[in-house]
Amino acid sequence: MRCVLGLAIVCLGCAVSAAGYADPVQLYSRASLTSQVIDWSSFGSPGTTISTPTSFAAGAETITIGSSSGTALLRQQGTDFTGNFAPGDALLSLPDGDKSDAFDVQFGGAPVNGLGAQIDPVSGYTGAFTGVVKLYGSGGVFLGQVSVAGDATDAADGSAVFLGASSSIPIEYAVFFVDEGAPFFPLEGDLAINQLSLQEAIPEPPASLVLAPMLLLVAAFRARRLVRA
């Protein structure tokens, strides 16, 4: 019985540890982000300037877009943006030249534990760059970051690199950057992303539900011993 009870306590401890563990895992495609896709064309037509912060509902989520410049732009590959996105992709970007800026996407409603989008620099930049996304949890707690190396061209062939991450702790907001090798701006918000794919978190079961099967096993073991006695 001591062994069975000890196993129950160990399993409960495992459940608690899993619930409190955060180690962002890099995602390289949209395959594991199946909850929903945020299409930026929901904001309006290409060329629209958005005052930030601004929010809109998307299924079970409330999405808030923020930028330190106070503006963001809606663009479209092939219309007012030249890059590596697929022709016709709806894009969210910051104005060209905002090299010290950054923008963030905040989530309200259903918890989110994964996100990702294709990313490209703006401002007519071509060449190597690094895309970075920093993840934050409740209360602004930094969960970690992931990065991906890209090569910006004007191919318009859908080859823009995918930047995605998942975390065991729900993501409250994500901040996107690029590093173009500028000496005074190692991380800048001079970028665009296409549709944002999300994975909504599956709520952790209460500890009592995790422990219940083990307690039933202990009770059955006790009953068996009583019958034998």
C-alpha positions in Angstrom: 0.0 0.0 0.0 2.9 2.4 0.8 4.2 1.8 -2.8 0.8 2.5 -4.3 0.2 5.7 -2.2 3.8 6.8 -3.0 3.0 6.4 -6.7 -0.1 8.5 -6.3 1.9 11.3 -4.7 4.6 11.2 -7.3 2.0 11.4 -10.1 0.4 14.4 -8.5 3.8 16.0 -8.2 4.3 15.4 -11.9 1.0 17.1 -12.8 1.9 20.2 -10.8 5.3 20.4 -12.3 4.0 20.2 -15.8 1.5 22.9 -15.1 4.2 25.3 -13.9 6.9 24.6 -16.5 7.6 27.0 -19.4 10.1 26.3 -22.0 9.1 27.8 -25.4 9.5 25.3 -28.2 10.2 26.6 -31.7 7.7 25.7 -34.4 8.7 25.6 -38.1 5.3 25.3 -39.7 1.6 25.9 -39.1 0.9 22.2 -38.8 0.5 22.1 -35.0 -1.4 25.4 -34.8 -4.9 24.2 -35.6 -7.2 26.4 -33.4 -7.7 29.3 -35.8 -6.0 31.7 -38.2 -6.2 35.5 -37.8 -6.5 37.0 -41.3 -5.4 40.7 -41.2 -7.8 41.5 -44.0 -10.4 41.6 -41.2 -9.1 45.0 -40.4 -9.8 46.4 -43.8 -8.3 46.9 -47.3 -4.6 47.2 -48.2 -3.2 50.6 -47.5 -5.3 51.1 -44.4 -3.5 52.8 -41.4 -4.5 51.5 -38.0 -4.2 53.5 -34.8 -2.8 51.3 -32.1 -3.7 49.8 -29.7 -6.8 48.4 -31.3 -8.8 45.3 -30.6 -11.1 43.0 -32.5 -12.9 39.7 -31.8 -11.8 36.5 -33.6 -13.7 33.4 -32.5 -13.0 32.8 -28.8 -10.2 35.4 -28.8 -9.9 39.1 -28.5 -6.9 40.2 -30.4 -5.2 43.5 -29.5 -2.5 45.0 -31.8 0.0 47.4 -30.2 3.0 49.4 -31.5 5.1 52.0 -29.8 4.7 54.3 -32.8 0.9 54.3 -32.4 0.3 53.0 -35.9 0.3 49.9 -38.0 -0.4 49.2 -41.7 -2.5 46.7 -43.6 -0.7 45.6 -46.7 -1.0 43.0 -49.4 1.8 41.1 -51.2 1.8 42.2 -54.8 -0.3 45.3 -54.2 1.7 47.6 -51.8 4.3 45.2 -50.5 7.2 43.4 -52.3 8.7 40.5 -50.5 8.7 36.7 -50.1 5.0 36.2 -49.1 2.6 34.5 -51.4 0.8 36.7 -53.9 -2.3 38.2 -52.3 -1.3 37.5 -48.7 -2.8 40.0 -46.3 -0.1 41.5 -44.1 0.2 43.5 -40.9 3.3 45.7 -40.7 4.8 48.8 -39.2 5.5 51.9 -41.4 8.8 51.7 -43.3 11.7 53.1 -41.4 10.5 52.5 -37.8 13.8 50.8 -37.0 13.6 51.4 -33.2 10.0 50.3 -33.1 8.3 47.0 -32.4 4.8 45.7 -32.4 2.9 43.2 -30.3 -0.1 41.0 -30.5 -2.1 40.4 -27.3 -4.6 37.7 -26.6 -7.7 37.8 -24.4 -10.4 35.1 -24.0 -9.4 31.5 -24.6 -5.8 30.9 -23.4 -3.2 30.6 -26.2 -0.2 28.3 -26.0 1.1 28.5 -29.5 1.4 31.0 -32.4 3.2 31.5 -35.6 3.3 33.5 -38.9 5.6 34.0 -41.8 7.8 37.1 -41.4 9.7 39.5 -43.7 11.5 42.8 -43.1 10.1 45.9 -44.8 11.7 49.2 -46.0 12.9 47.5 -49.3 15.4 45.5 -47.4 16.9 42.5 -49.1 19.4 40.0 -47.8 19.9 38.0 -44.6 18.0 38.8 -41.5 16.9 37.1 -38.2 13.3 37.1 -37.1 12.6 37.1 -33.4 9.4 36.6 -31.3 9.4 37.2 -27.6 6.6 35.5 -25.5 5.1 36.9 -22.3 2.7 35.3 -19.9 0.2 36.7 -17.4 1.4 39.9 -15.7 4.1 40.4 -18.3 6.3 37.5 -17.2 8.9 36.8 -19.8 8.5 33.2 -21.0 11.4 33.1 -23.5 12.0 33.7 -27.2 12.7 31.9 -30.5 14.4 33.1 -33.7 14.7 32.1 -37.3 17.2 33.0 -40.0 15.7 34.3 -43.3 16.7 35.7 -46.6 14.6 38.6 -47.8 14.0 38.9 -51.6 11.3 40.1 -53.9 10.4 36.6 -55.1 6.7 36.8 -54.0 6.7 33.0 -54.0 5.5 32.2 -50.4 9.0 31.4 -49.2 9.0 33.9 -46.3 10.4 32.1 -43.2 7.9 30.8 -40.6 8.4 32.0 -37.0 6.4 30.2 -34.4 6.6 29.0 -30.8 4.6 27.1 -28.2 4.7 27.3 -24.4 3.2 25.2 -21.7 2.2 28.4 -19.9 -0.5 30.4 -21.7 0.9 33.3 -23.8 -0.6 36.7 -23.0 1.2 38.6 -25.7 4.0 38.2 -28.3 6.4 40.9 -29.5 7.9 40.6 -33.0 11.3 41.9 -34.1 13.9 41.6 -36.9 17.6 41.9 -36.9 19.0 43.2 -40.2 22.5 43.8 -38.9 22.0 47.5 -38.3 24.7 48.5 -35.7 22.5 50.7 -33.6 19.3 48.7 -34.0 20.0 45.1 -33.2 16.3 44.4 -32.8 13.7 46.5 -34.7 10.1 46.4 -35.6 10.7 47.2 -39.2 8.8 44.1 -40.4 5.6 42.5 -41.7 3.8 39.2 -40.9 1.1 37.4 -42.7 -1.9 35.5 -41.2 -1.3 34.5 -37.6 -2.0 30.9 -36.7 -3.0 30.1 -33.1 -3.2 27.0 -30.8 -5.5 27.6 -27.9 -4.5 26.0 -24.6 -6.2 22.9 -23.3 -7.0 23.6 -19.6 -5.0 21.6 -17.1 -7.2 19.1 -15.1 -7.6 19.9 -11.4 -5.1 18.1 -9.2 -8.0 16.3 -7.5 -9.0 14.7 -10.9 -5.4 13.6 -11.4 -5.2 12.1 -7.9 -8.7 10.5 -7.9 -7.7 7.3 -9.9 -4.8 6.7 -7.5 -7.0 7.1 -4.5 -9.5 4.6 -5.9 -6.6 2.2 -6.4 -5.5 2.6 -2.8 -9.1 2.1 -1.6 -9.4 -1.1 -3.6 -6.1 -2.4 -2.3 -7.3 -1.7 1.3 -10.6 -3.5 0.7 -8.8 -6.5 -0.7 -6.6 -6.8 2.4 -9.7 -6.5 4.7 -11.4 -9.4 2.8 -8.4 -11.6 3.1 -8.1 -10.8 6.8 
